[in-house]
Amino acid sequence: MVQVTRKDEREANENIIRRFNRKMLQSGVLSVAKASQRFNKPISKSERRSKAIIRRERRAEKSAKMRLGIR
């Protein structure tokens, strides 16, 4: 999936970069790379819920401390 972009005569560098970026977006190479970069192991529904509850509690504690002026 190598993208080759050749320069035409009298073509500006900005146009070459724009064509290259458009080819990359259309080929889907970036989306595949980003998806593999953010891969997470699948977790159970109950574990996901418990982590969400913990996150909400921590957020609430942090906002309460900020209201009181405590770090």
N, C-alpha and C positions, 0 to 999 in steps of 0.2 A: 504494500500500500504506500509506495513512495510517490509523492507528488512532485512532478517536474514542471517548473515554470521557466520558460526561456524568454529572454529579452528580445523584443522586436527592435528594429532600427528606430531611432528617435523616440523611444518610449521612456517616459519619466520613471524614476525609481518608485515613486508613490503608487503609480499604476501597477507596477509589477507586484508590489507588496499587497495591494488590494486584490489583485487576481489570485495570488497565492492564498490569501486568507479566505477568499470565497471558495476556492477549491477544497481547502481543508475543512471548512464547515460542511460543504456538500458531501464530502467523502465519509464523514462521521468518525474520523480518526480521533479527534479531540474528545468527543463524547465517550468513546470506548475507553480512552486512557483515563478520563476523569472518573468514570464509573468504577474502574478497577482500582483506582486510587482510594476511593471512599468505601470499599467493600467492608461490610460488617458481618460478623457471624450471625446467623439467625438465632433469636432468643425466643423463649416462650412468652405467651401473652401475659401470664401472671408476673413474670419477671419484669417485663416491660412496664406493666402497671405499677409495680412496687418502686421501680426506679423513677417513674413519673411522680409518684407521691412524694418521694424523698426530695426530688428537684423542687416541687412546689413548696414544701416545707422550708427548705433552705432559702428559697427566694423570698418567702414571707418573713423569715427571720432577718434576712439582710435588709429588706425594706423597712422593717420595724426599727432596726438599729439605726438606719440612716435618718428616720424621722426623729429619733431621740438624740441624734448627734453623736452616736457612738460608732466607732469603726468596727 
